[in-house]
């Protein structure tokens, strides 16, 4: 049982880190698009 709990915690941590990474990548893409529009517009 304790092994399963450890695996679950690791999986949850990985999932949270992955979501944070996606958010950062997405935010950077939005910022880059916005600055490109400003320069081009």
ZALO-445118 format. One record per residue: residue number from 0; x, y, z of N, C-alpha, C in turn. Coordinates in nm, 2 decimals. Layout:
    n     n_X     n_Y     n_Z    ca_X    ca_Y    ca_Z     c_X     c_Y     c_Z
  NUM       X       Y       Z       X       Y       Z       X       Y       Z
...
This chain:
    n     n_X     n_Y     n_Z    ca_X    ca_Y    ca_Z     c_X     c_Y     c_Z
    0    0.08   -0.12    0.00    0.00    0.00    0.00    0.09    0.13    0.00
    1    0.19    0.13    0.08    0.27    0.25    0.09    0.35    0.27   -0.04
    2    0.39    0.16   -0.11    0.45    0.18   -0.24    0.36    0.25   -0.34
    3    0.23    0.21   -0.33    0.13    0.27   -0.43    0.12    0.41   -0.40
    4    0.12    0.45   -0.27    0.10    0.59   -0.23    0.22    0.67   -0.28
    5    0.34    0.62   -0.27    0.46    0.68   -0.32    0.45    0.71   -0.47
    6    0.41    0.60   -0.54    0.39    0.61   -0.69    0.29    0.72   -0.72
    7    0.18    0.72   -0.65    0.07    0.82   -0.67    0.13    0.96   -0.65
    8    0.20    0.98   -0.54    0.25    1.12   -0.51    0.35    1.16   -0.62
    9    0.44    1.06   -0.67    0.53    1.10   -0.77    0.46    1.13   -0.90
   10    0.35    1.06   -0.94    0.28    1.08   -1.06    0.21    1.22   -1.05
   11    0.15    1.25   -0.93    0.08    1.37   -0.91    0.18    1.49   -0.93
   12    0.30    1.48   -0.87    0.40    1.58   -0.88    0.44    1.60   -1.02
   13    0.47    1.49   -1.09    0.50    1.51   -1.24    0.39    1.58   -1.31
   14    0.27    1.54   -1.28    0.15    1.60   -1.36    0.15    1.75   -1.33
   15    0.16    1.79   -1.20    0.16    1.93   -1.17    0.27    2.01   -1.24
   16    0.39    1.95   -1.23    0.51    2.01   -1.30    0.48    2.03   -1.45
   17    0.42    1.92   -1.51    0.39    1.92   -1.65    0.29    2.03   -1.68
   18    0.19    2.05   -1.60    0.09    2.15   -1.62    0.15    2.29   -1.61
   19    0.24    2.31   -1.51    0.31    2.44   -1.49    0.39    2.47   -1.61
   20    0.46    2.37   -1.67    0.55    2.39   -1.78    0.46    2.43   -1.90
   21    0.35    2.36   -1.92    0.26    2.39   -2.03    0.21    2.54   -2.02
   22    0.17    2.58   -1.90    0.12    2.71   -1.88    0.23    2.82   -1.91
   23    0.35    2.79   -1.87    0.46    2.88   -1.90    0.49    2.89   -2.05
   24    0.49    2.77   -2.11    0.51    2.77   -2.26    0.40    2.85   -2.33
   25    0.28    2.82   -2.29    0.16    2.89   -2.35    0.17    3.04   -2.32
   26    0.20    3.08   -2.20    0.21    3.22   -2.17    0.32    3.29   -2.25
   27    0.43    3.23   -2.26    0.54    3.28   -2.34    0.50    3.30   -2.49
   28    0.43    3.20   -2.54    0.38    3.21   -2.68    0.29    3.32   -2.70
   29    0.20    3.34   -2.60    0.10    3.45   -2.61    0.18    3.59   -2.61
   30    0.27    3.60   -2.51    0.35    3.72   -2.50    0.43    3.75   -2.63
   31    0.49    3.65   -2.69    0.56    3.66   -2.81    0.47    3.71   -2.93
   32    0.35    3.64   -2.94    0.26    3.68   -3.04    0.22    3.83   -3.02
   33    0.19    3.87   -2.90    0.15    4.00   -2.87    0.25    4.10   -2.91
   34    0.38    4.08   -2.88    0.49    4.17   -2.91    0.51    4.17   -3.06
   35    0.49    4.06   -3.13    0.51    4.06   -3.27    0.40    4.14   -3.34
   36    0.28    4.13   -3.29    0.17    4.21   -3.34    0.19    4.36   -3.32
   37    0.25    4.40   -3.20    0.27    4.54   -3.17    0.38    4.59   -3.27
   38    0.49    4.51   -3.29    0.59    4.56   -3.38    0.54    4.56   -3.53
   39    0.46    4.46   -3.56    0.42    4.46   -3.70    0.30    4.55   -3.73
   40    0.23    4.58   -3.62    0.10    4.65   -3.64    0.11    4.80   -3.66
